[in-house]
Amino acid sequence: MQSSRSPALVVPDAITEGDINKGSRRAAWTAALGPTARQAVARDGAVFLRQSLSTPCLSAVRKAEGIWIEDMDGRRIMDFHGNSVHHIGYGHPRLKAALARQMDELPFAPRRFTCDPAMELAEKLSALAPWPGGAKVLFAPGGSEAVEMALKLARIATGRFKTVSFWDAFHGAGLGASSLGGEQLFRGHGPLLTGTEHVAPFACYRCPYGFPGRGVPDLSRCAMACATITEYTLDKQGDVAALVAEPMRAVPTIAPAGFWPRMRNACDRQGSLMIFDEITTGLGKTGSFFAHAHEDTLPDMLVLGKALGGGMLPLAALLVRPDLDVADAIAIGHYTHEKNPLLARAGLTTLQIIEEEGLVDNAARLGAYAMERLMEMRQRHPIIGDVRGRGLLIGVELTRTDGSPALDAAEEMLYRCLTAGLSFKLTMGSVLTLSPPLTLTRVDLDQALSILEECLAGLDCYHTNPPKG
């Protein structure tokens, strides 16, 4: 049966936070794989449903350890992507040992019963929570589900159903999370939740269509204009349950000083809750345990995930102010693995490793060093239009002379670096997003930055003389 899909659902590759990379370079990369990896990619494609961002795969992995992944042909690659799950590196020996012990002691607990690991993890997260009274906690199998639990709780607590969130943001792949999110790749499948209002993000200054002749915009003025739009929307709607946002966009982009306090005040005026999604940016990635700690702004709810499972098991958590414990008459999560002792042990051990190995401080220290080196690199390579980030979440944006995104050059960089042994995420078509494990060493960071600069050689011509089309 022929598909009746509307052409309007065909989304340009360049405008997404994810790296689709299905152009001619992807075909050349696949053709250059060794026979074992190439056969595995073909085998994978034969059985998995095709979808943007993940299938077809780049290659096939046979080993993951520390900051390294190794494909089936033996090629080792430094993973500065990791889907943001590998804060403690791959296969941390302490986590493997803890999970082995837990499997022997108690591998599963039905959700009608509690268990020590689940209580210990909840108590630990409550102690780390930013509110003076700690937090009430609920676990979920993934970040998308945790975001949707927050949405349900906001509806119950406020008696309202509307939300305000930002275009381009990603909050998960579920129907509710996709409705909150602003990425078209996750919204092109029919009607979404009603009442999910969207506003222009503080990171909207780059556009895949460029802005020839208009020069490079004042980024702070642009972001604060977005703050005004958000305030206006909250005030005019007047019945919004929650503002849902990432305190730092995973692109990455940082809001200017004063942005989030304005959003907090706007929520307070209207009785709306503020939900911060730190699924990607939390747990030390930005050089602070919570990403919002940089912003002098306290949310009402906080969503964690990805790295919480230690890069081994799927786990997310919703943390809320204790006075928001108001959903006892309805189920907002009730997942089969809600209090799974194995998942809880993964989360608890991961938090212990982050604390006891000083990984938050390491992220802050190495992040500052990486920013310094990249700023120096920018002086030598005019194609680097911007370097920004916090901790070990850093973006290197490639631009043309007029400030518009250097899309072709960025895709070329991705495949050059992969070939040289460095993996990262290509975001919004032109941002090389570097997100290594917090266990990174100075030696490994220097090696990665050297690969980056070596691969930049010859690409500066894209800055002033970009290829036609």
N, C-alpha and C positions, 0 to 999 in steps of 0.2 A: 504494500500500500504506500503510495507516495505521500511524503510529509507535507502538511499544510502550514508549516511554520512560517510566520511572517518574516519578511526580510528585515523588519525593524528589530528583530531579536539578534541579528548579527552584530556583535559588539566589536569595535576596533580593539586590537591587541594592546595598544599603547596606553590606554586610559585605566588600566586595572592595577591594583596593588600587587597582584601576582604576576609571575613571569610565564607567559604562555609559550612564547618562542616556538612557533610552528612554521617559521619562514624557511627560506632556502638554507640558512645556516644550520637549522636543526636537521634537515635531511643530510647535509654534508657531514655533520657530527655523527649521526647514526651510521652512515656508510663507513666512517673511519673507525668505528668500534672494532675491537677484536672479535674473533668468531664466536667465542663463548658468550660474551656480553650481548652481541648482536642477536644471537639465537634466543637468548633469554628475553630481550625486549620484544622480539617477534612473538614469542610464546605468551608473554604477558598481554600483548595487544589482542591476541586471539581469544582470550577468555574474559577480559575485563571490559565492562561498558566504557565506551569512549566518553570523555568529558574534558572540557577545557581545564588547564592548569596541571593535570596529573597524568593523563593518558593520551598519547604515548609517553612512556618514561624516557629519561635521558640515558640510563644504563641500568645495570643490575648490581646490587651490593652483596658481597659475601662476608664482609667483616666491618665492624664499626667499633672503634676503640679510642677513647680520649677525644681529641679533636679531629681524628682521621676516619675516613671511610675508604674502603678498598673495593674496587669492582671485580667482576668475575674474571677479568683478564689480568688482575694483579696491579692495576694502576691505583696508586694511593693519592687521595685528594684531601686537602685541608678543608674541613666543612665549616664555612662561615655563614651557613644558612640554617640547616638542621631543623627547619620548621619551628624554630624557637623552643624546642623541647630539651636541648642538650646543655643546659646551664652547668651541670656537673660533669659534662663530658659523656661519651658513650661508654657503657659497661663499667661504671665506677665499681671497684672491688668491694667497697663497704656496702653499697646497695645490693649487689649480687649476693653477698653473704647474708645480709639481713632478710632478703626475700627467700633465700633457701631455708633459713631457720623458721621463718613464718609459715612456709609451706608445710614444714614438719609439725609445727605446733597447732596451727589453725588455718587451713587454706580458704575457708569460706564461712560466712555467717548469714543466714537468711535475714532479710531486712526487719523482720518482726523482733529480732534480738540485737542487742548491742554487743560490743566486744572491746577489749582494752586498746588495740591499735586505733580503732575509730575514735574512741573517746580521747586518747592521747593526742591524736592529730588535731581534733577539734579544739582541745584545750590549748595546744601550742599556737594555732592560728588565732584564737581569741586573745592570747597573751601578746601576740605580735600586732594585733589590729590597732588602727590609729585612734579609736575612740576611747575616752577615759574609762568607760565601763566595760571595755573589752568588746566582744562580738558574739552574736549567735551565728551558727555555721550550718551549712547544708552541703553535702557532697553530690557530685554528678559525674557521669562517665566522660563528659567532654565539655568544653567551653561553651559551645552552642546551647547545650541544655542548661548550663548554669546561667547564661544570659536570659534564657526564657523563664527560668525560675525567678530571677530578679524582676522581670517584666510582670509576671503574675503577682508577686508580692507587692509591687508598686501599685497595681490595680486595687488589690485588697486594702492596702493601707490608706490609700487616698480616696477610694470610691470613684476614681476616674479611669479612663482607658487610653487616653492619648499620650503619645510620646513625641519628643523632639530629638532628632539625632542628625548626623552630618552626612552629606553626600560623600561618596568615595570611601567611607569607613567600612571596615569589615568586622562583624560581630558574631559570625558563625554561619553555618550552612543550613540550619533548620529553617522551617517556614517562618516562624516568628522572628528568629535572629536575622534572617534575610530581609524581613520587612523593616527591621530596625536599621540594618546595614544600608550602605549607599553604593555598593559595587554592582554595576549592571550585570556582570557575569552571573550573579547569584539572584537576580531579580527577573530574569526573562522567562518565567514559566507560568505566567497567569496571575490572577488577582492575589494580592498580598493582604496583610492585616489592615483593617481600616484604622484611621487615627494616627498612623505613623508619619508624622510630619518631618520633613527634611529641610535643612538649611545649608548654605554654602559653608564649607569648612575653612578653618584658619590656614589650611594648607593648599588653598585653591589657586595660588598665584602662578603655578605652572600649568600650561594647557597643551595638549598634544597638537593643537592646531597652530600654536605659536602666536606671537604678537608682533609681526614685522613692522618696523617703523615707529613702534611705541616705546622702545627702550625697556630696560629692566625695571619692574615696578618696585615701589617702596613696600617691602614685605610686611613690616610692622603695621603700616597704615592699612594695608589690605586685610591683615588678620583682625585688626580692631574694627574694621568695617564689618567683618563677618560677626564679630561679637555684638555689634549694634543690631544686625539683622536677627541674631538669635534672641537677644533681649526683646526685640519688637515682637517676634513670633510668640515667645512665652507670654508676654503681656497681652497680646491681642487674643490668643487662644483662651487664656484664662482658666482652662480646665485641663491642664497637662499633668499627667501622673508623674512623669519623670523625664529628665534630660539624660540621655544615654551617650557616653562619649569615652574615647581613649584620652587620658590626660596628656599623653605624648603619642602622636601618630606613629605607627610602626613603619612609615615610609622610609626614614623617619623624618618627622617635622615637629618642631617645638613651638608651642604658642608663645607669643611675646609676654613679658611681665605684665601682670594685671588682667590678663584675659580670663583666667579661671576664677579669680575672686569676683569679677563682674558676673560670670555665669552663676556662681554660688548665690550672690545677692539677688539675681533675677529669679532663681528658683525659690528662694526664701520669700520673696515678695508675693509669689503666686501660689505658695504652698505645694510646689513641685519637688519631688525627690531628685537627687543627683546620683546617678549610677556610673561609676568609673569601671571601665573594662580594661583590666591590666593582664589579660590572658597572655599577651605577647611581651609586654614591657615590665611586668612585675617580677618579684623574687630576686631582686638584685641586678637585673640586666642594665639599668641606667646608672649604676653606681650608688643607688639608694635602694633599700629593700623594697619599698613601694615607689612606683614612678610618680605618684601624685605628691610625694614628700617634697619635690622640687618646687611645687606650685603654691604653697601656703594656702591650700584649699582642702577642706575635708569633705569627702562624699558621704552619702547616707548608706550606700551599698558599694561593695567592692567584689569584682569577679576575678578569680585567679584560675589558671589552668596550664596547659602545655607542659612547662618544665616541672610542675608540681609532681608529676609522676616519674621524675628522674630520668626521662628519656627511655623508659622501659615500658611503663604501663599508663593507660589513659586515665586521667584524674583531673577534676576541676572542683572548685569550691566557691560558694557564695558566702560572703561575710557581710553582716548587716549590723547596724546599731541595735543594741538589745531591746529598745522600745519598739522596734519594728517586728517583734515576734508576735504577729497578730493573725496568723493563718492556721490556727489549730483546728478550725472547722472544715478545712478543705485541703486537698493534696496539691502541692505545687511542684513536687519532684517525684518522690515515691519510686525511685529507680531500683531495679533488682540488685545492683551493686552499690547501693547507697552507703552501706557500712561494711563493705568488703574488707576483711582484715589485711589481705595481701595488698590491695590498692592503698589502704591507709598506711601500711608499713612503708610503702614506697614513698608516700608523701612525707611522712614523719622523718624518715632517714634522709631524704633529700634536704629538708629544712635543716637538719642537724649538720649535714655536710657543708651547706652554704654558710652556716654560722661558724662552725668549728674550724673550717679551713680558710676563713677570712675572704670568701669569694666576692662579697660586696665591695670590700675595700680594693681587692684586686681588679675588679671591673672599673672602679673609679680611677685607679692609678694608671692602668694600661690604656684605658679609654682616653685619658688626658694626653698620654704619650702618643697614641695613635692620631689624635686630632692635630697635635703639633707637627708630626711628620707629614700628615696629609695636607696641612696648610702650606708647608714648605713645598710639597709636590705640586700644589696648585700654582705656585709662582713659576714653576718650570713648564707647566702644561696648561696653556690657556683654555683647553677644552674642558677643564674642571671649572665649572661655573659656581659651585657651592660645595662646601663641606660642613656638615652639621651632625649633631648627635649628642648623646649623653652616655657615659659609661661605655659598654661594649655593644651599643646599637648606634651605628654610624652610617650616614649616607654620603656618597660621593656623586654629585649630580653633574652630568655631562651636558654642556650647552653650546649653542652656536653663538656667533658674534652678537646677535640681537637678543640673546638671552633665552631663546626658545630651545626646547629639548633636542639634544643630539641623539635621536632615536637609533639611527643606523649604527653610529659609533658605539653606543651602549651595548647593542646586541653583539657587535663584533668583540667588544671587551669581554662579555660573558663567556663566549666560546674560546677566546684566546686564553683566558684565565683557567677555565676548566681543563684545557689541554695542558697547561703549565702546572696544574695540580692545586688550584684554588677554586672552591665553589662559594658562590654568594647568590643572593636574590636580586633579580632585576625588577625594580619597582617603578610603577607609573611610566614604564618604557625607557626611562633615562637615568634612574637613580641606582647606583651600585650600592646595595644595602648589605653592610657587613655586620653580622651578628654571630660572633664566635662563642664558644663555651666560656663560662666565667673561670674555668680552670686553665685558661690560656697562659702561656709563659711569654716573657719578653722575647726570647729567642724565636719562638714560633710566630709571634706577631711580626717581628722584623722580617722573617722569611716571607710571610704573606704580603706585607707591604712592598717588599722587593719584587715579588711576582707581579703585583698590581702595577708598579711603575714600569717594569720591563714590558708589560703588555700594552701600556699606553704609548710606547714608542711607535711613531708613525701615524697615530690617530689624531694628532693636533690639526692635521689638514682638514678634518671634518668640521673644525671650529669655524674656519673662514671660507672653506670651499666645500660645503656638504654635497654629497651626491644628489643628482636630480631625482625627483620623485620620492 
